[in-house]
Amino acid sequence: MTVGAAMQLDYSYRDSGSPLHRLHALVWLVLVAAVIVATLVLQHPVLLVCVLAANVVLALSARVWKQWWGVMRFTIWMFLLVVAINAIVSNEGSHVLWAAGFRLPLVGEPRVTLEALAYGAAMGVRLSTVISAFTLLNLCVHPDDMMRAAIKARLPYRSVLVTSLSTRFIPVLLSDANTIMDVQRSRGVDFSSGRLSSRVRNYGALVLPLLSNSLDRAVQVAEAMESRGYGARGERTFYKDRRIGLHDGLAALTPVAALCLVVLVRLDGIDEFAYYPTLSALNVGVSLAASAGLLMVLLLAPAAIARLHGGYGGD
């Protein structure tokens, strides 16, 4: 995917009409938190891939596959970069695939090991899964709904507001870049052909207009916040408020159950997998297979509950 094609996609919230879009924002916050914790805690590659696969199914169920894949295509390059950097930096491991045959000061003999490649791949899967979870949150939950849910969860209001504004920044920035590119194309600027140096120079012409628009938007947001009494004392109220329905509560319990399962898997050592000094064999026993299947079921249960209910809660 080229930079221009990526800018054509809309990465901001858009209701696709799926039942997942009707779930309470608190359910999504709990689900994303469960995915991130599971990704950071689990060790076995099979479990890590299962968590990523659950994200894929959620993207398909929410009907945001095009926008989700537009982001994840960039993570492929990040994945390869993480693997390459770890293979170059880490010389540990007993299975040497390539050795330079000479030594460097402070570094030793440069070599590539199977263990370094496997560990880098696991880190790449972790990074891709975290990015995927936040992408789904951005595509499936309206920023205002997410902010209300976080405030009701007793999180600091200023931090919640900054986070909400940040989630809108990249989609708005890409939209502005797309508009500026259309204006430049109308003036004869070609972003898709020519030599690499000329295309880089053409893309560089987007920087100043984007910076100017960002500064203007920051001033407008600051003025709007001041006119609405931001920082005033008193109990905060909401014009639009949504209560958590029964199906929302059930959908929120399943990611919590997934977190409990992750803790049990770690305590029982089911996901034990050694990357260094010798890579463990990729054996999938009954306990590991059952844990992986149950973990995917629990992470995908909110989608099933939303579909059975129709996605509408107690407003």
C-alpha positions as CSV (number, residue, x, y, z in Angstrom):
1,M,0.0,0.0,0.0
2,T,1.4,3.4,-1.0
3,V,1.2,6.5,1.2
4,G,-1.3,8.0,-1.0
5,A,-3.6,5.0,-1.0
6,A,-3.3,4.8,2.8
7,M,-4.5,8.5,3.1
8,Q,-7.6,7.6,1.0
9,L,-8.9,5.4,3.8
10,D,-10.9,6.7,6.6
11,Y,-9.5,5.5,9.9
12,S,-12.0,7.5,12.1
13,Y,-15.1,6.1,13.7
14,R,-17.9,5.2,11.3
15,D,-20.9,3.2,12.3
16,S,-21.0,0.2,10.0
17,G,-24.3,-1.0,11.5
18,S,-22.8,-4.1,13.1
19,P,-23.9,-5.3,16.5
20,L,-20.4,-4.7,17.8
21,H,-20.9,-1.0,17.2
22,R,-23.9,-1.0,19.5
23,L,-22.0,-2.4,22.5
24,H,-21.4,-0.1,25.4
25,A,-18.0,1.6,25.2
26,L,-17.1,0.1,28.6
27,V,-17.3,-3.3,27.1
28,W,-14.8,-2.3,24.4
29,L,-12.4,-0.8,27.0
30,V,-12.5,-4.1,29.0
31,L,-12.0,-6.2,25.8
32,V,-9.1,-4.1,24.6
33,A,-7.5,-4.2,28.0
34,A,-7.9,-8.0,28.1
35,V,-6.3,-8.4,24.7
36,I,-3.3,-6.2,25.6
37,V,-2.7,-7.9,29.0
38,A,-2.9,-11.3,27.4
39,T,-0.5,-10.2,24.6
40,L,2.1,-8.9,27.1
41,V,1.8,-11.8,29.6
42,L,1.6,-14.9,27.4
43,Q,4.7,-16.6,26.1
44,H,3.8,-19.4,23.9
45,P,3.6,-18.5,20.2
46,V,0.4,-20.5,19.7
47,L,-1.4,-18.4,22.3
48,L,-0.1,-15.2,20.9
49,V,-1.3,-16.1,17.4
50,C,-4.7,-17.0,18.8
51,V,-5.1,-13.6,20.4
52,L,-4.1,-11.9,17.1
53,A,-6.6,-14.2,15.2
54,A,-9.3,-13.1,17.6
55,N,-8.7,-9.6,16.5
56,V,-9.0,-10.6,12.9
57,V,-12.4,-12.2,13.6
58,L,-13.6,-9.1,15.5
59,A,-12.6,-6.8,12.6
60,L,-14.6,-9.0,10.2
61,S,-17.6,-9.1,12.6
62,A,-17.5,-5.3,13.0
63,R,-17.4,-4.9,9.2
64,V,-14.4,-2.6,9.5
65,W,-12.0,-5.0,7.7
66,K,-10.9,-2.5,5.0
67,Q,-9.9,0.2,7.5
68,W,-8.4,-2.3,9.9
69,W,-6.3,-4.0,7.2
70,G,-5.2,-0.6,6.0
71,V,-3.5,-0.1,9.3
72,M,-2.3,-3.7,9.7
73,R,-0.5,-3.7,6.4
74,F,1.9,-1.1,7.8
75,T,2.5,-3.4,10.8
76,I,3.9,-6.1,8.4
77,W,6.9,-3.8,7.8
78,M,7.1,-3.1,11.5
79,F,7.1,-6.8,12.2
80,L,9.9,-7.5,9.7
81,L,11.9,-4.6,11.1
82,V,11.5,-5.9,14.7
83,V,12.7,-9.4,13.6
84,A,15.6,-7.9,11.6
85,I,16.8,-5.7,14.5
86,N,16.6,-8.4,17.1
87,A,18.5,-10.8,14.8
88,I,21.2,-8.3,14.3
89,V,21.5,-7.0,17.9
90,S,21.1,-10.4,19.7
91,N,23.9,-12.9,19.2
92,E,22.5,-15.3,21.8
93,G,21.1,-18.7,20.9
94,S,22.5,-22.2,20.3
95,H,21.2,-22.7,16.7
96,V,23.5,-20.5,14.6
97,L,22.2,-19.9,11.1
98,W,24.9,-17.5,9.9
99,A,28.2,-16.3,11.3
100,A,30.3,-13.4,10.0
101,G,33.6,-15.1,10.8
102,F,35.1,-11.9,12.3
103,R,34.8,-10.1,15.6
104,L,33.8,-6.5,16.3
105,P,34.8,-4.4,19.4
106,L,32.2,-4.6,22.2
107,V,29.9,-6.6,19.9
108,G,31.8,-9.8,19.3
109,E,31.2,-12.0,16.3
110,P,28.1,-10.9,14.3
111,R,25.8,-13.9,13.8
112,V,22.1,-14.8,13.2
113,T,20.5,-17.4,15.4
114,L,17.2,-19.2,15.2
115,E,16.4,-18.2,18.7
116,A,16.9,-14.5,17.9
117,L,14.6,-14.8,14.8
118,A,11.9,-16.6,16.9
119,Y,12.0,-14.1,19.7
120,G,11.9,-11.2,17.3
121,A,8.9,-12.8,15.6
122,A,7.1,-13.1,19.0
123,M,7.8,-9.5,19.7
124,G,6.5,-8.6,16.3
125,V,3.2,-10.5,16.9
126,R,2.8,-8.7,20.2
127,L,3.3,-5.3,18.6
128,S,0.9,-6.1,15.8
129,T,-1.8,-7.3,18.3
130,V,-1.5,-4.2,20.4
131,I,-1.9,-2.0,17.4
132,S,-4.8,-4.1,16.1
133,A,-6.6,-3.8,19.5
134,F,-6.3,0.0,19.5
135,T,-7.3,0.2,15.9
136,L,-10.5,-1.7,16.6
137,L,-11.2,0.5,19.5
138,N,-10.8,3.6,17.4
139,L,-13.0,2.2,14.5
140,C,-15.8,0.7,16.7
141,V,-16.3,3.2,19.5
142,H,-17.2,6.8,19.2
143,P,-14.6,9.0,21.0
144,D,-17.4,10.8,23.0
145,D,-18.8,7.4,24.2
146,M,-15.3,6.2,25.1
147,M,-14.7,9.4,27.1
148,R,-17.9,9.1,29.0
149,A,-17.2,5.5,29.9
150,A,-13.7,6.3,31.1
151,I,-15.0,9.2,33.2
152,K,-17.7,7.0,34.8
153,A,-14.9,4.5,35.5
154,R,-13.4,7.2,37.8
155,L,-10.4,7.8,35.6
156,P,-8.8,11.3,35.7
157,Y,-10.8,13.6,33.5
158,R,-7.9,15.5,32.1
159,S,-6.1,12.3,31.1
160,V,-9.3,11.0,29.5
161,L,-9.8,14.2,27.5
162,V,-6.2,14.1,26.3
163,T,-6.6,10.5,25.2
164,S,-9.9,11.2,23.5
165,L,-8.3,14.1,21.5
166,S,-5.3,11.9,20.6
167,T,-7.5,9.2,19.2
168,R,-9.0,11.7,16.8
169,F,-5.7,13.3,15.8
170,I,-4.4,10.7,13.3
171,P,-7.7,10.2,11.4
172,V,-8.1,14.0,11.1
173,L,-4.5,14.4,10.1
174,L,-4.9,11.8,7.3
175,S,-8.1,13.5,6.2
176,D,-6.3,16.9,6.0
177,A,-3.4,15.3,4.1
178,N,-5.8,13.8,1.6
179,T,-7.4,17.1,1.0
180,I,-4.1,18.9,0.6
181,M,-3.0,16.2,-1.9
182,D,-6.1,16.7,-4.0
183,V,-5.4,20.4,-4.1
184,Q,-1.8,19.8,-5.1
185,R,-2.9,17.3,-7.8
186,S,-5.2,20.0,-9.2
187,R,-2.0,22.1,-9.6
188,G,-0.2,19.4,-11.5
189,V,1.8,17.8,-8.7
190,D,2.2,14.1,-9.2
191,F,2.6,11.9,-6.1
192,S,2.6,8.5,-7.8
193,S,5.1,8.7,-10.6
194,G,8.6,10.1,-11.2
195,R,11.9,9.4,-9.6
196,L,12.0,8.7,-5.8
197,S,13.7,12.0,-5.1
198,S,11.0,14.0,-6.8
199,R,8.2,12.1,-5.1
200,V,9.8,12.6,-1.7
201,R,10.1,16.3,-2.5
202,N,6.4,16.4,-3.5
203,Y,5.3,14.7,-0.2
204,G,7.5,17.1,1.7
205,A,5.3,19.9,0.4
206,L,2.5,18.6,2.6
207,V,4.4,19.2,5.8
208,L,3.9,23.0,6.1
209,P,0.1,23.0,5.2
210,L,-0.5,20.1,7.6
211,L,1.4,21.9,10.4
212,S,-0.5,25.1,9.8
213,N,-3.9,23.2,9.9
214,S,-2.9,21.4,13.1
215,L,-2.0,24.6,14.8
216,D,-5.2,26.3,13.7
217,R,-7.2,23.3,14.9
218,A,-5.4,23.3,18.3
219,V,-6.4,27.0,18.8
220,Q,-10.0,26.3,17.8
221,V,-10.2,23.4,20.3
222,A,-8.7,25.5,23.0
223,E,-11.2,28.3,22.4
224,A,-14.1,25.8,22.3
225,M,-13.0,24.3,25.6
226,E,-12.7,27.7,27.2
227,S,-16.2,28.8,26.0
228,R,-17.7,25.6,27.5
229,G,-16.1,26.2,30.9
230,Y,-13.4,23.6,30.8
231,G,-11.8,23.3,34.3
232,A,-14.8,24.7,36.1
233,R,-15.7,23.0,39.4
234,G,-18.8,21.0,40.0
235,E,-20.3,17.7,39.3
236,R,-20.1,16.8,35.6
237,T,-23.2,16.0,33.7
238,F,-23.8,14.5,30.2
239,Y,-26.3,15.5,27.6
240,K,-26.4,12.0,26.2
241,D,-26.0,9.2,28.6
242,R,-26.3,5.4,28.1
243,R,-26.9,2.9,30.8
244,I,-25.2,-0.5,30.7
245,G,-27.7,-3.1,29.7
246,L,-27.8,-6.7,30.7
247,H,-26.2,-7.9,27.5
248,D,-23.4,-5.3,28.0
249,G,-22.7,-6.7,31.4
250,L,-22.5,-10.2,30.1
251,A,-20.3,-9.1,27.2
252,A,-18.0,-7.3,29.7
253,L,-17.6,-10.4,31.9
254,T,-16.2,-12.6,29.1
255,P,-12.9,-10.5,28.7
256,V,-12.6,-10.6,32.5
257,A,-12.9,-14.4,32.3
258,A,-10.2,-14.4,29.6
259,L,-7.9,-12.5,31.9
260,C,-8.5,-15.0,34.7
261,L,-7.7,-17.8,32.2
262,V,-4.5,-16.0,31.2
263,V,-3.5,-15.9,34.9
264,L,-4.3,-19.6,35.4
265,V,-2.3,-20.5,32.2
266,R,0.7,-18.6,33.5
267,L,0.5,-20.0,37.0
268,D,0.2,-23.6,35.8
269,G,3.0,-23.1,33.3
270,I,0.9,-24.2,30.3
271,D,2.3,-21.5,28.1
272,E,6.0,-22.1,29.1
273,F,8.2,-21.6,26.1
274,A,11.9,-20.8,26.0
275,Y,13.4,-18.7,23.3
276,Y,16.9,-18.5,24.9
277,P,19.4,-20.1,25.1
278,T,17.8,-23.0,23.1
279,L,14.5,-22.7,21.3
280,S,11.8,-24.9,22.7
281,A,10.1,-27.4,20.4
282,L,6.7,-26.1,19.2
283,N,4.6,-28.9,20.8
284,V,0.9,-28.3,21.2
285,G,-0.5,-30.5,24.0
286,V,-4.0,-31.0,25.0
287,S,-3.9,-28.4,27.8
288,L,-2.4,-25.8,25.5
289,A,-4.8,-26.5,22.7
290,A,-7.8,-26.3,25.1
291,S,-6.5,-23.1,26.6
292,A,-6.0,-21.5,23.2
293,G,-9.5,-22.5,22.1
294,L,-11.1,-21.3,25.3
295,L,-9.2,-18.0,25.1
296,M,-10.4,-17.3,21.6
297,V,-14.0,-18.2,22.6
298,L,-13.9,-15.8,25.6
299,L,-12.4,-13.0,23.5
300,L,-15.0,-13.5,20.7
301,A,-17.9,-13.9,23.1
302,P,-18.8,-10.2,23.1
303,A,-19.4,-10.3,19.3
304,A,-21.6,-13.4,19.7
305,I,-23.6,-11.8,22.6
306,A,-24.0,-8.5,20.6
307,R,-25.2,-10.5,17.6
308,L,-27.7,-12.5,19.6
309,H,-29.1,-9.4,21.3
310,G,-29.1,-7.3,18.2
311,G,-26.6,-4.9,19.6
312,Y,-29.1,-2.6,21.3
313,G,-28.9,-2.0,25.0
314,G,-30.7,-0.1,27.7
315,D,-30.5,3.6,26.5
